[in-house]
């Protein structure tokens, strides 16, 4: 029996980061639209493949940045007027999620959104504050250091070992195109990044954290879930990253829904300890001793959430809609073994690492869920292909041409 959704509660997908190839936005549009829900999204109307989805009611304009809260709140009020009635607000980037939590009372006149301690999402999203929370509550996390000089950096690298991970505490404050997490292989590279943290242009995103690379090659895990006001999980799943971009330091390119009750219970207990409610996207690294170290806490819908679509068609954004509209949420029916691939990133990785090309192409064909391709909604995939696949296709063509010239 499929759950019944409240068709009278529209949705606004909130984006503050101008990144046209964000596949999580398209996933939310398709999931809700297929359920008969009216979906609006803050998008670039031209040049954003998601704006072409048949399931999108309208693309709405970007507003001021979240660091101008009064202006952004006024802009969202204007968008609500265009929608015509209260809508469920679904942020899909960190800055939007933090803004919504801080200003929930103010926004509640026009939007439905989970109630949570207003500053808790920012405390867990800020990686330096997350480290403090982990220490205070006995939550496993990789050994870390926050050096401020070349000498402290050298000492930190000696203690943590190479390679290590460098990450900005507040990645939502980075300029467009800058990486939030970097795999560091030399002391000099670590020094360069720490020196950047002293630059006024990067201070808003700092401090820079150096973190030991714990775990093993198959130790990349993630958990995504939706929690009620008592921090009880209404829907969630554990996934294994088969491939990340960049490798060992980035988001999931190919992943699989894997039964891992130990990690699932660990994630539930962690959320309960912090008193968190709403949507979460957590990253873990599994160590050789099967301990799970928390490496990232995103207080929002994860871009790969469609991996966790269960056997009755439920996923995280549908569960949020049911819960926030006062409808019952049926127990999940996990679809273990389900896979997902982000086509453009998978192909880019395969081209950059030629030995992985056959495997990458196989995963493209076998995935249970594609980030962009959908037979019932082809326009976004074709629009993405015009930009997202141009570089890897050209690179493959050049490689084939060079190989042909080398043949006798």
Steps between C-alpha positions, in 0.01 A plus 500: 500500500652830392484800734270788409663841472341835573472656154404832664850544648735623225879494539770761452846355447739761634846546351741780588804354324503566125608159372291400197601131498369419849330165445340494848276788394378302199449190716272694736304654211440161340419314822241750622362575154440133428300484825265768367646781712544851360874575497669840472876547512749784523696445179680669216215498248743485207794262506378281786395152379264456796290794376399283202344224708139422415434468876597859584213747536722807474862610535527794740784756514794499737491755780766678706765291677420358847743748658231762424225333703242778489518530123494124448200462733317771306587323173362170630182679607467623143548147366227377736268760353573365152431143615171616648487300825724358773760264362736243644852649497771248398856642504752302295821683595662578835456878494129469423449238773676715761302807397171310525586368848605842632192676365238224529270711716511783251446273200221292655230746389560398139683167524476164672835378633635277778542670839842454654735691731582798272878486537554123524518443120775761475691346790510157338557629146799708615773236500703661779191516726411143400839386628424666834159325514662163422757550776236612752265208427755222441419465130774338292662733247843500331791662689520862385701817535437869428848648435553874455864516387750312283666354810170379644410355161823298484437368851140410413603314183762307699237398754216423258703346218468528122281496304251696708178694448483882509152649538355845548283537809223698327505387135181689417703822530751401230493672164344307212730234356718458811528153650382456858705182555843413360717188514848621602810295420789736590598730787538787254143460375373503860699819570355671194144424609561615858650823365183552296298488821675821612390677183201734559325347199490160676446600862124461478547133405768427761664373702666229290499155658762233431361154565651152501382283210357210698354179366566298188418503130148361554434692819299793357144492635214745526169516681202709395187533710204709608432544874196629689507755783585227752803400287334174396587381150195480274699386195868442432762282338870418495692514175849402393694726266645298216650811346538859619606821330769594588614153610486452881403864551184568306135430433357170378525425128385138527347352813295208629231462767655247738349340811721616788297485825805590710565826315127579484467463878816707546355781286166490686676519838717788379196704389322425828808611698513831313122553524477560126183487288435529128708384205860376530775380268791349696836371374695231686833323460526142619830412670678166496352429846145560362453828681306765308652848512272792421671722242216724377156615614275669244171629651304472176385269225797315347543516123500117477177455699327319211727201566274439801172447318330205666277230352182704550645810332583694818813711520620772736332798338169314472522402868565861593192606304282235667623591848476877458149472355383292796469175304615166647839372386488124431794281606778488244541202270876513421622413154849379589737469207345795319768711329529856373741671262564866417561466127704810421733462800538125444605554140733786594668277759531214253665726244742640758584145616507290181545168679161554662319580175351150435377476859358853486309429180360176645372688805337758275301226331407292803398765755153476649477879521665758275548856620401648164357235267130414533284360223200702616696827522771514233538876453726559808730213396536634147562852631759373749673305225561817304721634781576224749618243245680731256839481675517119550374426148762730348770346720399150392506606134850650537623183674357279225663721235839480669467121536418472129807700405725271707382186323739368230 
